[in-house]
Each structure stands twice: as structure tokens, then as C-alpha cells.
Amino acid sequence: MAEANYNPYENAQKQFDDIAESLNLDAGMREFLRQPMMELHFTIPVKMDDGTTKTFNAFRMKHNTARGPAKGGIRFHPHETADTVRALATWMTWKCATVDIPLGGGKGGIICDPPSLSQNELERLCRGYVRKIWTQIGHEMDIPAPDVGSNAQCMLWMMDEYETITAGHYPGVITGKPVGMGGSLGRKEATGYGCIYVLKDLLRVINCPIGSTTASIQGFGNVAEHAAHMYTNLGGKVIAVSCWNQADSKAYTFKKADGCDISELTEIKDQYGSIDKDKAIALGYEMLPGDAWISQDVDILIPCALENQITPSVFPSISKQVKIILEGANGPTTPDCDPLIKDRGIILLPDFLANAGGVTCSYFEQVQNNMNYYWGKDEVLEKLEYAMVKAFRAVYDVAQEKNVYMRDAAYIIAINRVADAVKLRGWL
């Protein structure tokens, strides 16, 4: 599992510094791009159901807006930190640039434990968040979205609060809303499906039939669930799924050697991605420790949980059979583990390419909101696959041309695009 001594922001800066050095970026540009342009730190007092008032600490950060308004989710997590939000905002800048959408990087966070809050308390928290930052968001400035611990209902409360304050209708202020209330068809599936669109094209390039592959997945939230569904529908076999259990605050790995039935696992999970242990065992799943997902004899590892999951200390437990790591989560691999992955010859599909389907579809939602015209689901997913495959092929071509790691290739493309935008605007 994650190791406490890894700081995600330091990881993001280390990754950037390495590529900035290879690109010979001047010192001024490096200093400008390695940190957020703007940070908001604030508190939200919330009246709890028992009549007491609890104060929550929260953040909203913009890393870079040279290519367009900031874009990024709001994480509701009990262990949220300012550095995590800084890192995620930074990665969002590179993610948007990699898939070439006209947005910059932003991120938000609230230090809270959503399962411990009632619906009324959660709504008051969401509305309180918007009341603190409403002057800094909007489709021309910064567009929030859901992330870990938040969902479409949270986004709708936030949009409603913004519209109440501004006395208008602005559905494009926030994405990830429910369908029928300004949300886009396909948004729920977008991040997970985007991962598999990229994986599918990689397997095509290396001439490996997807039906001959096996995978182990960490996480079973929205991203992992939809990635697993598409992967298995295309013929792949998921051997193991690891997820956090809310009831006893531990992670478990659920394994079926002949392949997990993703539909039945979906039926026995809760809204936070926890699989019911007793029901899983009754269905014939073997229950292993939470970190057992990484040591399975599979072709593909798909981390879809939190950052800092693949580190040098756990790397030796990765099976020699593993050929591909598909990063569905943000920052699941630490920088000091990248050289080990390279040396073993594992192909890594980096997070800000692989999981960019979510922000791409959020961009589609914003476009639909702004023109007040909505596409059918097939059209959304067709546009999504086109964007993801186009981005993958650009990254793959740079990796082959320069003989570099896929993460490095994605960074080269993203940093060059953002640096060019900064120069063209005359900021530096």
C-alpha cells in the first residue's frame, strides 16, 4: 500500500524537473511551471445534524491556465493535503496538454470523510465550498468536477449554489453533473473507458490480442469498475480486484483464477467502491490481503486507487509475467520506481495519458453546456475514443522516435505545449 514518506507534490516536481532538464528549458520557465499559479486555502463551517458546528479545511488551486481555464476535480478525503492538491493540479495541466484540449490544470480538496456525513451534512459542505470560491470559478476561469469521494450529486449542489449566488443559469460552471441536469452521457464511463481505449491501441501496436491477456486491478470505484467492464467485454480476463473496505478500514484483494465476473462484483459493492466481503466469499472469491493485487501472475497491472502505490519496496513482488502497467489513478507510481520499471522492460501507460478520458469528457460536457445542445452517448464515446487514441499515438511515436519511456514522452509533449503557450502569451 501507499508509503507515508512519499510526497506527491515532490514527485510531480521531480518528474517535471527531469524532463525540463532534457528539454533545456530556461530557469525562469522551469520555476514558473513547477508550481501552482494560484492557491486558495480556506475553512468551511458546517452545521451538523446534531446541532454542533464542525469546521472543515479545504483548498482550490490553479497550476497553469496558459492553454485555457483551469480544470480539475474536488477530492473529499480524510487524509487530503495541500501538497496532494498541488500535485494533482500540476498533473491536470500536463493531462489536458497531452490530450490537446484547451484547458489548464486545477484541483480542489476538502478534508472530510464522506461516509461519516449524512446527506444533509454533505449538501451543506458542498454549498459552503462554493460560497468560499464562487468568485474564482466559472467556465471562463476554473471548472471543478467530481473526484475521489465526491459525485454527480455533489456537483449539482455546487452548481445550484453558484446559480443561487449569481442569479442565473450557468451549467458550464461545473462538470460531472447528473444527466438531465447538464451532465453529459458517457461521463460516468469516460475515465475507465479512456484507459482501455489507450490499452487497446497499445495492444494493437505490439500485436497482442486483448483476449489473450489477464489483468489485476487496484480499486473498484468508478474508474476501475468501468475499465474492468470494457476490458472484460473485449475479451480480457480480470484475475483479481483489490479495494478498500469501509466497514473495517482495511483493503482486501478478491481473486478468481478463472476470471472475476465484473457485473456480479458491481452488484455487491457500495457507492464508495467497497465490495461486500461475505457476499464475495459466497460467490466463490478468494479473499487475500489488500496488497496481493500487485503480486498476481498477470500480463497487466491496473492501479486505479490513490497515489504512491507502486514503489521500490513493493516492486520486487511484481510478477515477471507483467508486461504492462496501465495507470488509472493519478500518481500511482513513485519517481524512484520508474527506473526499475524501465529496466525490466515493462511498458508503462502514464496516468496523465491513460486516465485523461475523464477530463476529456468533462470538456465535452462543458462544450455541450455552453451551446445548450447535447450529444447522444454513442457520439460522446466515439469522440472520446478518437481523442484518446490520437493522444496515445502521439505519445507512442515520440517514445519510439526518441527511444524514451512513455511517461517521458508524454511529459515532452505536454511541457512543450504549455511552455509554448506561456511564451506566446508573453508571460515570460
C-alpha positions in Angstrom: 0.0 0.0 0.0 1.0 3.7 -0.1 4.1 4.7 1.9 3.8 7.8 4.1 7.2 9.2 3.3 6.3 9.9 -0.4 5.1 13.5 -1.1 3.0 13.6 -4.3 3.9 17.2 -5.0 7.6 16.5 -4.7 7.0 13.5 -7.0 5.3 15.8 -9.6 8.1 18.3 -9.4 10.8 15.6 -9.7 9.1 14.3 -12.8 8.9 17.8 -14.3 12.4 18.7 -13.4 13.9 15.6 -15.1 12.1 16.4 -18.4 12.7 20.2 -18.1 16.4 19.4 -17.9 16.3 17.3 -21.0 14.4 20.0 -22.9 16.8 22.7 -21.8 14.0 24.9 -20.5 15.4 28.2 -19.2 15.4 28.7 -15.4 12.6 31.2 -15.5 10.2 28.9 -17.3 11.1 26.0 -15.0 10.4 27.9 -11.9 7.1 29.2 -13.3 5.8 25.7 -14.4 6.9 23.7 -11.4 4.4 25.3 -9.0 0.8 26.5 -9.0 -0.1 30.0 -10.2 -2.7 30.4 -7.5 -3.7 28.7 -4.3 -6.8 29.1 -2.1 -6.7 27.7 1.5 -9.9 28.2 3.5 -12.2 26.8 6.1 -15.9 25.8 5.8 -18.1 25.8 8.9 -20.9 23.3 8.6 -23.9 22.9 10.9 -24.1 19.2 11.7 -27.3 17.3 12.2 -26.8 17.1 16.0 -26.7 20.9 16.2 -23.0 21.3 16.6 -20.8 23.1 14.1 -17.8 21.5 12.6 -15.1 23.3 10.6 -13.6 21.6 7.5 -10.3 22.7 5.9 -10.4 23.0 2.1 -8.4 24.0 -1.0 -8.7 25.1 -4.6 -5.6 25.5 -6.7 -4.8 26.5 -10.3 -1.5 25.3 -11.6 -1.4 26.8 -15.1 -4.0 28.5 -17.3 -1.9 29.4 -20.4 -3.8 27.0 -22.6 -7.3 27.7 -21.2 -9.4 27.8 -18.0 -8.3 25.6 -15.1 -10.0 22.2 -14.9 -9.9 19.6 -12.2 -11.9 17.7 -9.6 -12.6 18.2 -6.0 -11.5 15.4 -3.7 -13.3 14.6 -0.5 -10.9 12.6 1.6 -10.0 12.4 5.3 -6.3 12.5 4.5 -6.3 15.2 1.9 -3.4 17.6 2.0 -2.4 20.8 0.3 0.6 19.0 -1.4 -1.7 16.3 -2.8 -3.9 19.0 -4.3 -0.8 20.8 -5.7 0.4 17.7 -7.3 -3.0 16.8 -8.8 -3.4 20.4 -10.2 0.1 20.0 -11.8 -0.7 16.7 -13.3 -4.0 18.1 -14.7 -2.1 20.7 -16.6 0.0 18.0 -18.3 -3.0 15.8 -18.8 -5.0 18.5 -20.6 -2.0 19.3 -22.8 -1.3 15.7 -23.6 -4.8 15.1 -25.0 -4.7 18.6 -26.5 -7.8 20.1 -25.1 -7.9 23.9 -24.4 -7.8 23.8 -20.6 -5.3 24.2 -17.9 -4.7 22.4 -14.6 -6.7 22.9 -11.4 -7.7 20.8 -8.4 -9.7 21.1 -5.2 -10.0 19.2 -1.9 -11.9 19.0 1.3 -10.5 17.2 4.3 -13.5 15.1 5.3 -14.8 11.6 5.5 -17.9 11.4 3.2 -19.3 8.0 4.6 -19.5 9.6 8.0 -21.6 12.5 6.8 -25.4 12.5 6.3 -26.8 13.6 3.0 -27.8 16.9 4.6 -24.4 17.5 6.1 -22.7 16.6 2.8 -25.0 19.1 0.9 -24.2 21.9 3.4 -20.5 21.1 3.0 -20.7 21.3 -0.8 -22.7 24.6 -0.7 -20.2 26.0 1.8 -17.3 25.2 -0.5 -18.9 27.1 -3.4 -19.7 30.1 -1.2 -16.0 30.4 -0.4 -14.7 30.2 -4.0 -17.6 31.3 -6.3 -15.7 34.4 -7.5 -12.8 32.2 -8.7 -14.8 29.6 -10.7 -16.7 29.7 -13.9 -16.4 28.3 -17.5 -14.0 31.1 -18.4 -11.8 30.7 -15.3 -11.9 27.4 -13.5 -14.3 24.4 -13.9 -14.5 22.0 -11.0 -15.6 18.4 -11.3 -16.0 15.2 -9.1 -13.1 13.2 -7.9 -12.3 10.8 -5.1 -15.2 10.9 -2.5 -17.4 13.3 -4.5 -20.0 12.5 -7.1 -22.6 13.9 -9.5 -25.0 14.9 -6.7 -22.2 16.9 -5.0 -21.6 18.7 -8.3 -25.3 19.5 -8.7 -25.5 21.0 -5.3 -22.4 23.1 -6.1 -23.8 24.3 -9.4 -27.1 25.2 -7.7 -25.3 27.2 -5.0 -23.3 29.1 -7.7 -26.5 29.8 -9.6 -28.3 31.0 -6.5 -25.5 33.4 -5.7 -25.2 34.7 -9.2 -29.0 34.7 -10.0 -28.6 33.0 -13.4 -28.2 29.6 -15.1 -24.6 28.5 -15.7 -24.4 24.8 -16.1 -20.9 25.0 -17.6 -19.5 26.2 -14.2 -19.1 22.6 -13.0 -18.9 19.3 -14.9 -19.7 15.7 -13.8 -23.3 16.7 -13.1 -26.2 14.2 -13.4 -27.6 13.5 -16.9 -30.7 15.6 -17.4 -29.3 18.4 -15.2 -26.5 19.5 -17.6 -24.4 16.3 -17.3 -23.1 14.5 -20.4 -23.9 11.0 -21.4 -20.8 8.9 -21.2 -19.2 10.9 -18.4 -19.6 8.2 -15.8 -17.8 5.7 -18.0 -15.3 8.1 -19.6 -12.2 7.7 -17.4 -12.3 3.9 -17.2 -13.2 3.6 -20.9 -10.4 6.0 -21.8 -7.9 3.8 -20.0 -9.0 0.8 -22.1 -9.1 2.8 -25.4 -5.4 3.5 -24.8 -4.6 -0.1 -23.7 -6.4 -1.5 -26.7 -4.4 0.6 -29.2 -1.2 -0.3 -27.4 -2.0 -4.0 -27.7 -2.8 -3.4 -31.4 0.6 -1.8 -31.9 2.5 -4.6 -30.2 0.4 -7.2 -31.9 -1.0 -8.7 -28.7 -4.7 -9.9 -28.8 -6.6 -8.4 -25.9 -8.4 -11.7 -25.5 -5.1 -13.5 -24.6 -4.3 -11.1 -21.7 -5.0 -11.1 -18.0 -5.1 -8.2 -15.5 -5.1 -7.4 -11.8 -6.8 -4.1 -10.7 -6.4 -2.0 -7.6 -9.5 -0.1 -6.7 -13.1 -0.7 -7.6 -14.5 2.8 -7.7 -15.9 4.4 -10.9 -12.7 4.3 -12.9 -11.8 0.7 -12.1 -15.3 -0.6 -12.5 -15.8 0.8 -16.0 -12.3 -0.1 -17.1 -12.9 -3.6 -15.9 -16.2 -3.8 -17.7 -14.8 -2.7 -21.0 -11.6 -4.8 -20.7 -13.6 -8.0 -20.0 -16.2 -7.2 -22.7 -13.3 -7.0 -25.2 -12.1 -10.5 -24.1 -9.6 -9.8 -21.4 -9.7 -11.6 -18.0 -9.5 -9.8 -14.7 -8.0 -12.2 -12.1 -8.0 -10.0 -9.0 -9.6 -6.8 -7.7 -8.3 -5.0 -4.6 -10.4 -2.4 -2.8 -10.7 -0.6 0.5 -13.4 -1.8 2.9 -15.2 1.0 4.7 -16.6 -1.3 7.4 -13.3 -2.3 8.9 -10.9 0.3 7.3 -8.8 -2.3 5.6 -8.1 -3.3 2.0 -8.7 -6.8 0.6 -8.0 -8.4 -2.7 -10.8 -10.6 -4.2 -9.4 -13.2 -6.6 -10.9 -15.8 -9.0 -8.2 -17.7 -11.0 -10.7 -18.3 -13.9 -11.7 -14.6 -14.0 -13.8 -12.2 -12.0 -17.3 -11.5 -13.0 -17.3 -7.7 -13.0 -21.1 -7.4 -13.2 -21.6 -9.5 -10.0 -18.9 -7.6 -8.2 -20.6 -4.4 -9.2 -23.8 -5.7 -7.7 -22.2 -6.3 -4.3 -20.2 -3.0 -3.9 -21.3 0.2 -2.3 -21.2 3.7 -3.6 -17.6 4.1 -2.4 -16.3 1.1 -4.1 -16.2 -1.3 -1.2 -17.0 -4.9 -2.0 -19.1 -6.9 0.5 -16.7 -9.5 1.9 -19.3 -12.1 2.9 -21.1 -12.0 -0.4 -17.9 -12.2 -2.4 -16.8 -15.3 -0.5 -20.2 -16.8 -1.0 -19.8 -16.2 -4.8 -16.5 -18.2 -4.7 -13.9 -15.4 -4.5 -10.7 -16.0 -2.6 -10.1 -13.1 -0.1 -6.4 -12.1 0.1 -4.6 -9.1 1.7 -5.1 -5.8 0.1 -1.7 -5.6 -1.4 -1.9 -9.0 -3.0 -3.2 -7.4 -6.3 0.3 -6.4 -7.2 1.9 -9.9 -7.0 -0.6 -11.7 -9.3 0.7 -13.6 -12.3 -1.0 -11.4 -14.9 0.0 -9.5 -18.0 -1.3 -6.1 -17.0 -1.4 -4.3 -13.7 -4.1 -1.5 -13.5 -3.7 0.7 -10.4 -6.9 2.7 -10.1 -6.8 3.8 -6.4 -4.6 6.5 -4.9 -1.0 7.8 -5.4 2.2 6.2 -4.3 1.1 2.6 -4.7 4.0 1.2 -6.8 7.2 1.9 -5.0 10.7 0.3 -5.0 9.8 -1.6 -1.8 6.8 -3.4 -3.5 8.3 -3.6 -7.0 10.1 -6.9 -6.4 6.7 -8.5 -5.7 5.5 -7.7 -9.2 5.4 -10.9 -11.2 7.9 -11.4 -14.1 4.8 -12.1 -16.2 3.7 -8.5 -16.1 4.2 -6.7 -19.4 2.2 -3.5 -19.0 1.3 -1.1 -16.2 -1.8 1.0 -17.0 -2.1 3.9 -14.6 -5.8 4.5 -14.0 -5.1 6.5 -10.8 -3.2 9.8 -10.5 0.5 9.3 -9.5 0.3 5.6 -8.5 4.0 5.1 -9.3 6.7 6.9 -7.5 9.6 8.5 -9.5 12.2 6.3 -7.9 10.3 3.2 -9.2 10.2 4.4 -12.8 13.9 3.3 -13.5 13.0 -0.2 -12.1 10.0 -0.5 -14.5 12.2 0.7 -17.4 15.0 -1.8 -16.6 12.6 -4.7 -16.5 11.1 -3.7 -19.9 7.6 -3.2 -18.6 5.5 -0.8 -20.9 4.0 1.9 -18.7 1.0 3.9 -19.9 1.3 7.0 -17.8 -1.5 8.4 -15.7 -1.9 11.8 -17.5 -2.4 10.0 -20.8 -4.2 6.8 -19.6 -6.8 8.4 -17.3 -7.4 11.6 -19.3 -10.7 10.3 -20.6 -12.4 11.9 -17.6 -11.2 15.4 -18.2 -11.8 14.9 -22.0 -15.4 14.0 -21.4 -15.7 16.9 -18.9 -14.5 19.2 -21.6 -17.2 17.7 -23.9 -19.8 18.3 -21.1 -18.7 21.9 -20.9 -18.9 22.4 -24.6 -22.5 20.9 -24.6 -23.5 23.2 -21.7 -22.2 26.3 -23.4 -24.0 25.6 -26.7 -27.1 24.2 -24.9 -27.1 21.2 -27.2 -26.4 17.6 -26.1 -24.9 14.6 -27.9 -26.1 11.0 -27.7 -23.9 8.6 -25.8 -22.5 6.9 -28.9 -21.4 10.2 -30.3 -19.7 11.1 -27.0 -17.9 7.8 -26.7 -16.9 8.0 -30.4 -15.3 11.4 -29.9 -13.7 10.2 -26.7 -12.1 7.2 -28.3 -10.8 9.4 -31.2 -9.2 11.9 -28.7 -7.6 9.1 -26.6 -6.2 7.1 -29.5 -4.9 10.3 -31.1 -3.1 11.3 -27.9 -1.7 7.7 -27.4 -0.3 7.6 -30.9 1.4 11.0 -30.5 3.0 9.8 -27.2 3.9 6.4 -28.6 5.5 8.0 -31.7 7.7 10.3 -29.6 8.7 7.4 -27.3 9.8 5.4 -30.4 11.4 8.3 -32.2 13.5 9.4 -29.1 13.8 6.0 -27.6 12.4 7.2 -24.3 10.0 5.9 -21.6 6.3 6.5 -22.3 5.9 8.8 -19.3 8.9 10.9 -20.5 7.4 11.1 -24.0 4.0 12.3 -22.6 5.8 14.9 -20.5 7.9 16.1 -23.5 4.7 16.7 -25.5 2.8 18.3 -22.6 5.6 20.6 -21.3 6.4 21.8 -24.8 2.7 22.7 -25.5 2.3 24.6 -22.2 5.7 26.3 -22.4 4.8 27.5 -26.0 1.5 28.9 -24.8 3.2 30.7 -21.9 5.8 32.3 -24.4 3.1 33.2 -27.0 1.1 35.0 -24.3 4.2 36.9 -23.3 4.0 35.8 -19.7 7.7 35.0 -19.8 
